[in-house]
Amino acid sequence: MSCVLIVGSTALDSIKTPTAENPRLLGGSASHAAVAASFFAPVQLVGIVGEDFPKKYLALYKKHGIALDGLQVKPGKTFHWSGEYEVNMNNRRTLATELGVFETFSPELPQAWRKTPFVLLANIGPDLQHHVLDQMQRPKFVVADTMDLWINIAKPSLLRLLKRVDGFVLNDSEARALVGEDNVHLAIRKLHKLGPRYLIVKLGSHGSILSSPAGRFLCPAYPLAKVVDPTGAGDSFVGGLMGYLARSRGGIDRNLRRAMAHGSVVAAFCCEGFGLNQTTRIKPAQIEARVKEIEELTRF
Ligand code: AMP
């Protein structure tokens, strides 16, 4: 079994849905991805928090066996994000983004982590993603995630990053925005030309599309009757996927479809609670049971 190194945001999230409101939950792209990956493989977390970061959240990372040598604790405030969902939870509005210690973040990898084979550059500014890659020594498989903000304000850096990664994960609206193409299948063709051999376009509650050297694959989302809070679902998906790949023997192409199904299931658990409340409660057997359900649903 290999390790996964994950860099991204480590945040406090204040989340409002039509029925409830929860302040200062453990959040951030790297937190969601790291907990999701930890169900499958050892995880190394690279991020930054302020002195206000609650000890109970550090304990939660530790409970999941997440190595924290790359987590900087600095004077100042932890990155704080707040968002509000409409009744249709596909629609979300960012209410505030307070960078705090993130403003001066420069990820430094412990020497022993520079040879980690699986690297997830979770959602964070592309300059910081570059900085992490600069420190890695010949990783086996690097996947980057992003968000609309970076497409809008840091596109040249993001485009340079795409030449350096094996895989790129983004949602359908981001794919359209990045290559200026409405049809998602044509957008995928254009995205490959930017560099990545592996592309995964997420379609929210409709699942995701993989385009790879071994062909295309449509992975469904696990059908949930009730979504409590979808924050971090995309991060949980890609974290679970990378953890599963790190755990599996054999090549990427052999394991990637199953990895997506496992990521999809962890993402669904994430949606069933606020923040990481539900994800941190799941047991491996529950993940496998839902993967089997997806398998049944898609066999014909
Ligand atoms: P998702 O629901 O997959 O879009 O991810 C939500 C997570 O992204 C939340 O936990 C936030 O803390 C984090 N987030 C929001 N804005 C940013 C940003 N500008 N940079 C990095 N992470 C962010």
Residues whose N, C-alpha, C, O or C-beta is under 5 A from the ligand:
A	BS01	AMP	S9 A11 D13 G27 G28 S29 W81 N123 I124 P230 T231 G232 A233 G234 D235
